Amino acid sequence: METKILRAVLVGALLVAGTAGCSGDADADPAPAPEGGSAEWRRLPDPPLSPRDEAVLVGLGDRVLVVGGWEFYCPPGAGCATPSEPLFPDGALYDASSDSWRRIAPAPFGVRGHGGTTAGLEGTAYLVTRCADGPACGAPPRLLSYRPADDRWADHGAVPGLEYGGRVTPVGSTLVISGGSAPDQFIDVVFDPARSTWTELPDDPLPPVYDRFLVQVEDQLVVAGSPITAPGTEEQPAKTAARFDVAAGRWVALPDAPGPGYELFPTDQGPLLAGSTRGGPNWLLDPSTWTWTEVRESTREDDDVDGVLDRDRATYGLEGALGGPTYATPVVFHSATGDFLTLRPPPGREDVSGGSSTALGRDLVIHGGQRWSGGYDGELVGDAWLWSAPTG
């Protein structure tokens, strides 16, 4: 019975995704790009929040939620003890239509940003976090949501079966949350907000893996992971992959990628597997044939692929939100042209690290962080910036 319910929920969700386009922040009308289609930065009005780093950012249509974070001073590349104080629960909402901020109700407890653990879905922000006992809290991941329409938070409890992780993939009107109970034992749990129910997907056919990523591809879900090898193995194996056939309710193995690869990004041409080495090759998975094709590599050896810019949406996964001397210069794959766009920091933020980012339609918003201009005197920053993506 559970399998039939899961299949019905996911089929309905994928039908909604196919008719309504991309969910969450991808539904937004993008902020207007500069004349001529070039990309540039614009500083937004200052948020009504204290300076902080690692806040949670979620794109919601033409708005961006900023909540949580902490005061963690640590020079880039250094090892520092984490603060014992609770994380921040306060937040604010940016409205691109009025270019203004407003304070919101505080979260049930303090939260901090983690890559891939947020999503915007049907006007509501979802984030996977832990608990209010401080940054070192060892509780299982739990799901919170915030609805701007009535300025209300909801705590949906611990994600069943997860002890760590919590990457979120919107699928139509549902969320697929991925994590594990051990480093090589992953599960995928479907949360249906309309029913407030949790359902676990069948186990995927991958061997024990790490760096596991899941994306939606039309009426399928595609997963890819890096196989765990024996200690002392020098050569990194190719990324292994599979797809979940929602109609059949089962996983189907896919050909291994041509190389190791790292992160899997959704694009309007199929999943993009970013290379595991900076400046190395990347591959697209064609959903019509389920075969891999190499994409022209980035022209700079110190660049990482950190996002995808499609015709009507964008996915950004910027480590440290562009700044700091220990981070490589990020690039975004422009699927319409096949080019790689280099993302430079906004003016005056070249030495800021620990910031947060999210997509606003096709555009990019970054916020906060810490600045170390030399020595051991750091300062937190609280500004926010908008990068207008090029048209086309």
C-alpha positions as CSV (number, residue, x, y, z in Angstrom):
1,M,0.0,0.0,0.0
2,E,2.8,2.4,0.9
3,T,4.5,1.9,-2.5
4,K,1.3,2.7,-4.3
5,I,0.7,5.8,-2.2
6,L,4.3,6.9,-2.9
7,R,4.0,6.3,-6.6
8,A,0.7,8.3,-6.7
9,V,2.2,11.2,-4.8
10,L,5.3,11.4,-7.0
11,V,3.4,10.9,-10.2
12,G,1.2,13.8,-9.2
13,A,4.1,15.9,-8.2
14,L,6.0,15.3,-11.5
15,L,2.8,16.1,-13.5
16,V,2.6,19.4,-11.6
17,A,6.3,20.1,-12.3
18,G,5.8,19.4,-16.0
19,T,2.9,21.7,-16.4
20,A,3.9,24.5,-14.0
21,G,7.6,24.6,-15.0
22,C,10.3,24.8,-12.2
23,S,9.1,24.9,-8.6
24,G,10.1,27.3,-5.9
25,D,12.5,30.1,-6.8
26,A,12.5,29.0,-10.4
27,D,8.9,30.2,-10.7
28,A,10.0,33.8,-10.3
29,D,10.0,36.4,-13.1
30,P,13.7,37.2,-13.0
31,A,14.8,40.6,-12.0
32,P,15.5,42.7,-15.1
33,A,19.1,42.2,-16.4
34,P,21.1,45.3,-17.4
35,E,20.6,46.7,-20.8
36,G,22.4,44.7,-23.5
37,G,22.3,41.4,-21.5
38,S,25.5,41.9,-19.6
39,A,25.8,40.8,-16.0
40,E,26.6,43.1,-13.1
41,W,26.3,43.5,-9.3
42,R,24.0,45.9,-7.4
43,R,24.1,46.4,-3.7
44,L,20.6,45.9,-2.2
45,P,19.3,48.0,0.7
46,D,20.8,46.9,4.0
47,P,18.8,44.1,5.6
48,P,17.3,44.9,9.1
49,L,19.5,42.3,10.7
50,S,22.8,42.4,12.6
51,P,26.0,41.4,10.7
52,R,26.5,37.6,10.6
53,D,27.8,34.8,8.6
54,E,26.3,31.5,7.3
55,A,22.7,32.7,7.4
56,V,20.1,30.6,5.6
57,L,18.9,32.1,2.2
58,V,15.9,30.8,0.3
59,G,14.5,32.2,-3.0
60,L,10.7,32.5,-3.1
61,G,9.3,33.9,-6.3
62,D,10.4,37.5,-6.4
63,R,11.4,37.4,-2.7
64,V,14.4,36.1,-0.7
65,L,14.2,34.8,2.9
66,V,17.3,35.5,5.1
67,V,17.2,33.8,8.5
68,G,19.6,32.6,11.2
69,G,23.4,32.5,11.0
70,W,25.9,33.2,13.8
71,E,28.9,35.2,14.9
72,F,31.7,32.9,14.0
73,Y,35.0,34.7,13.6
74,C,37.7,32.5,12.0
75,P,40.4,33.6,9.5
76,P,40.1,31.8,6.2
77,G,42.0,28.4,6.2
78,A,42.3,28.4,10.0
79,G,41.0,25.9,12.5
80,C,38.8,27.6,15.1
81,A,36.6,26.5,18.0
82,T,32.9,27.0,17.1
83,P,30.9,29.5,19.3
84,S,29.0,28.0,22.2
85,E,26.2,30.6,21.9
86,P,22.9,29.6,20.3
87,L,22.4,30.3,16.6
88,F,20.3,33.3,15.5
89,P,16.6,32.7,15.0
90,D,15.7,36.1,13.6
91,G,15.2,36.9,9.9
92,A,14.0,39.2,7.2
93,L,12.3,39.0,3.8
94,Y,13.6,40.9,0.7
95,D,10.9,41.9,-1.9
96,A,12.4,42.5,-5.4
97,S,9.3,44.2,-6.6
98,S,9.6,47.0,-4.0
99,D,13.4,46.7,-3.5
100,S,12.8,46.6,0.3
101,W,13.1,44.4,3.4
102,R,10.8,43.6,6.2
103,R,11.4,41.7,9.5
104,I,9.7,38.4,9.9
105,A,8.7,36.2,12.8
106,P,11.7,34.4,14.3
107,A,12.3,30.7,13.5
108,P,11.4,28.2,16.3
109,F,15.1,28.0,17.1
110,G,18.4,29.2,15.7
111,V,19.5,27.9,12.3
112,R,22.6,28.0,10.1
113,G,23.1,27.5,6.4
114,H,24.3,24.2,4.9
115,G,24.7,23.5,1.2
116,G,21.7,22.0,-0.5
117,T,19.4,21.9,2.5
118,T,16.9,24.5,1.4
119,A,14.2,24.8,-1.2
120,G,11.4,27.1,-2.2
121,L,8.1,25.3,-3.0
122,E,4.8,26.9,-3.9
123,G,5.6,30.1,-2.0
124,T,6.9,28.4,1.1
125,A,10.5,28.2,2.2
126,Y,11.8,24.8,3.5
127,L,15.0,24.2,5.4
128,V,16.6,21.1,7.0
129,T,18.4,21.9,10.2
130,R,19.0,20.5,13.6
131,C,18.0,22.0,17.0
132,A,18.3,24.9,19.4
133,D,21.0,23.5,21.7
134,G,23.8,25.3,19.9
135,P,26.0,24.8,16.9
136,A,27.3,21.4,18.2
137,C,23.9,19.9,18.5
138,G,23.9,16.2,17.5
139,A,20.1,15.8,17.0
140,P,18.9,14.2,13.8
141,P,18.0,16.6,10.9
142,R,14.5,18.1,11.1
143,L,12.4,20.1,8.6
144,L,11.2,23.6,9.2
145,S,9.1,25.7,6.8
146,Y,8.2,29.4,6.6
147,R,5.2,30.9,4.8
148,P,5.4,34.6,4.0
149,A,1.7,34.8,3.3
150,D,0.9,34.7,7.0
151,D,4.4,35.2,8.5
152,R,4.3,31.7,10.1
153,W,6.8,29.0,10.8
154,A,6.1,25.3,11.1
155,D,8.3,22.6,12.6
156,H,7.6,19.3,10.8
157,G,9.8,17.3,13.1
158,A,12.8,15.0,12.5
159,V,13.3,13.6,9.0
160,P,12.5,9.8,9.4
161,G,15.6,7.6,9.1
162,L,18.2,10.4,8.7
163,E,21.0,10.8,11.2
164,Y,22.9,13.3,9.1
165,G,22.6,15.2,5.8
166,G,19.4,16.5,4.4
167,R,19.8,17.7,0.8
168,V,16.4,18.9,-0.5
169,T,15.1,18.3,-4.1
170,P,11.8,19.9,-5.0
171,V,9.7,17.5,-7.1
172,G,6.4,19.2,-8.1
173,S,4.4,19.7,-4.9
174,T,6.6,17.5,-2.8
175,L,10.2,17.4,-1.4
176,V,12.7,14.6,-1.7
177,I,15.1,14.8,1.3
178,S,18.3,12.8,1.0
179,G,20.7,11.8,3.8
180,G,21.9,8.8,5.6
181,S,22.4,6.8,8.8
182,A,26.0,5.9,7.9
183,P,28.6,7.5,5.5
184,D,27.8,4.9,2.8
185,Q,24.1,4.2,3.6
186,F,21.8,6.8,2.0
187,I,18.0,7.0,2.0
188,D,15.6,9.3,0.1
189,V,12.4,10.4,2.0
190,V,9.5,12.1,0.3
191,F,7.6,14.8,2.2
192,D,4.2,15.8,1.0
193,P,3.3,19.2,2.6
194,A,-0.4,18.9,1.6
195,R,-0.8,15.6,3.7
196,S,2.1,16.2,6.1
197,T,3.3,12.7,5.4
198,W,6.7,11.0,5.0
199,T,7.4,8.1,2.6
200,E,10.7,6.4,1.9
201,L,11.8,5.7,-1.6
202,P,13.2,2.2,-2.4
203,D,16.9,1.7,-2.0
204,D,18.9,2.8,-5.0
205,P,21.2,0.2,-6.8
206,L,24.4,2.2,-6.3
207,P,27.3,0.6,-4.5
208,P,28.6,2.2,-1.3
209,V,29.2,5.8,-2.3
210,Y,30.0,9.3,-1.1
211,D,29.4,12.8,-2.7
212,R,25.9,11.6,-3.6
213,F,23.5,14.0,-5.5
214,L,19.9,13.7,-6.6
215,V,18.1,15.8,-9.3
216,Q,14.8,15.7,-11.0
217,V,14.8,15.0,-14.8
218,E,11.4,15.4,-16.4
219,D,9.4,12.4,-15.0
220,Q,12.5,10.7,-13.5
221,L,14.9,11.2,-10.6
222,V,18.6,10.8,-11.3
223,V,21.1,10.0,-8.6
224,A,24.9,9.9,-8.9
225,G,27.6,9.0,-6.4
226,S,31.4,8.4,-6.1
227,P,32.1,4.7,-5.3
228,I,34.1,4.1,-2.1
229,T,37.4,2.4,-2.8
230,A,39.8,0.4,-0.7
231,P,42.4,2.3,1.3
232,G,45.5,3.0,-0.8
233,T,43.7,3.1,-4.1
234,E,45.2,5.9,-6.1
235,E,42.8,6.1,-9.1
236,Q,39.4,7.7,-8.4
237,P,36.7,5.6,-10.0
238,A,34.0,7.0,-12.4
239,K,30.8,8.4,-10.9
240,T,28.1,5.8,-10.9
241,A,24.4,6.7,-11.6
242,A,20.9,5.4,-11.6
243,R,17.4,6.8,-12.3
244,F,14.1,6.3,-10.4
245,D,11.3,5.5,-12.8
246,V,8.3,7.0,-11.0
247,A,5.6,5.3,-13.1
248,A,7.2,1.8,-12.5
249,G,8.2,2.7,-8.9
250,R,11.7,1.3,-9.3
251,W,15.3,2.2,-9.9
252,V,17.1,1.5,-13.2
253,A,20.9,1.5,-13.4
254,L,22.5,4.0,-15.8
255,P,25.9,3.9,-17.5
256,D,28.8,5.2,-15.4
257,A,29.9,8.7,-16.1
258,P,33.1,9.0,-18.3
259,G,35.1,10.2,-15.3
260,P,35.0,10.7,-11.5
261,G,33.0,13.9,-11.4
262,Y,31.7,15.6,-8.3
263,E,28.3,17.5,-8.1
264,L,25.2,16.8,-10.2
265,F,23.3,19.9,-11.3
266,P,19.8,20.1,-13.0
267,T,19.8,21.8,-16.4
268,D,17.1,22.1,-19.2
269,Q,19.3,19.7,-21.3
270,G,19.6,17.0,-18.6
271,P,21.9,16.6,-15.5
272,L,25.3,18.2,-15.6
273,L,28.0,16.3,-13.8
274,A,30.7,18.8,-12.7
275,G,34.3,17.5,-13.0
276,S,36.1,16.5,-9.8
277,T,39.2,18.5,-10.8
278,R,39.3,22.3,-11.3
279,G,39.2,23.1,-14.9
280,G,38.6,19.5,-15.8
281,P,35.9,18.0,-18.1
282,N,32.2,18.1,-17.3
283,W,29.4,15.8,-18.7
284,L,25.8,16.2,-19.6
285,L,23.4,13.2,-19.3
286,D,20.9,13.1,-22.2
287,P,17.5,12.1,-20.9
288,S,16.4,10.9,-24.3
289,T,19.2,8.3,-24.6
290,W,20.6,8.2,-21.1
291,T,24.1,8.6,-22.5
292,W,26.9,11.0,-21.3
293,T,28.4,13.7,-23.5
294,E,31.4,15.7,-22.6
295,V,31.0,19.5,-22.3
296,R,33.7,21.9,-23.2
297,E,35.8,22.4,-20.0
298,S,36.3,25.7,-18.3
299,T,39.2,27.7,-19.7
300,R,40.8,28.5,-16.3
301,E,42.5,25.7,-14.2
302,D,41.5,27.3,-10.9
303,D,37.8,27.4,-11.6
304,D,35.1,25.2,-10.1
305,V,31.6,24.7,-11.6
306,D,29.3,26.0,-8.9
307,G,26.0,26.4,-10.7
308,V,23.9,26.3,-13.8
309,L,22.1,29.1,-15.6
310,D,19.2,27.9,-17.7
311,R,16.8,29.9,-19.9
312,D,14.2,30.3,-17.1
313,R,15.9,29.2,-13.9
314,A,19.3,28.9,-12.1
315,T,20.9,26.7,-9.6
316,Y,23.8,28.1,-7.5
317,G,25.9,26.3,-5.0
318,L,28.6,28.8,-4.1
319,E,31.0,27.8,-1.3
320,G,31.6,30.8,0.9
321,A,29.5,33.0,-1.5
322,L,32.3,34.1,-3.8
323,G,34.8,35.6,-1.3
324,G,38.0,34.9,0.6
325,P,41.5,33.9,-0.5
326,T,40.9,30.1,0.2
327,Y,38.1,29.7,-2.3
328,A,38.6,29.1,-6.0
329,T,36.9,31.5,-8.5
330,P,33.5,29.9,-9.2
331,V,32.0,29.6,-12.6
332,V,28.4,29.0,-13.8
333,F,27.5,26.8,-16.8
334,H,25.3,28.8,-19.2
335,S,23.3,26.0,-20.8
336,A,21.9,28.0,-23.7
337,T,25.3,29.0,-25.0
338,G,27.5,26.2,-23.6
339,D,29.8,28.8,-22.1
340,F,31.2,29.1,-18.5
341,L,30.6,32.4,-16.8
342,T,33.1,33.5,-14.2
343,L,31.6,35.0,-11.1
344,R,33.7,37.7,-9.5
345,P,32.9,39.1,-6.0
346,P,31.0,42.4,-5.8
347,P,33.1,45.6,-5.3
348,G,34.6,45.7,-1.9
349,R,33.8,42.0,-1.0
350,E,37.0,40.4,-2.4
351,D,38.1,39.6,1.1
352,V,34.8,38.5,2.5
353,S,34.2,34.8,3.2
354,G,31.4,32.8,5.0
355,G,28.6,34.5,3.1
356,S,25.4,32.8,1.9
357,S,23.7,32.8,-1.4
358,T,20.5,31.7,-3.3
359,A,18.9,32.1,-6.7
360,L,16.3,34.8,-7.3
361,G,14.8,33.5,-10.5
362,R,17.9,33.4,-12.7
363,D,19.7,36.0,-10.7
364,L,21.9,35.5,-7.6
365,V,21.6,37.1,-4.1
366,I,24.5,36.9,-1.6
367,H,24.5,38.1,2.0
368,G,26.7,38.6,5.0
369,G,30.0,36.9,5.8
370,Q,33.3,37.9,7.6
371,R,36.1,40.1,6.4
372,W,39.8,39.5,7.3
373,S,42.0,42.3,5.8
374,G,45.1,41.0,7.5
375,G,46.3,40.0,11.0
376,Y,43.7,38.7,13.4
377,D,41.2,41.5,13.5
378,G,38.1,40.2,11.6
379,E,34.7,41.8,11.2
380,L,31.3,40.5,10.4
381,V,29.4,42.1,7.5
382,G,25.6,42.3,6.9
383,D,25.3,43.6,3.4
384,A,23.4,42.0,0.5
385,W,24.0,42.0,-3.2
386,L,22.2,41.1,-6.4
387,W,23.9,39.7,-9.5
388,S,21.7,40.2,-12.6
389,A,22.2,37.2,-14.9
390,P,22.8,37.8,-18.6
391,T,19.9,37.4,-20.9
392,G,19.7,34.7,-23.6
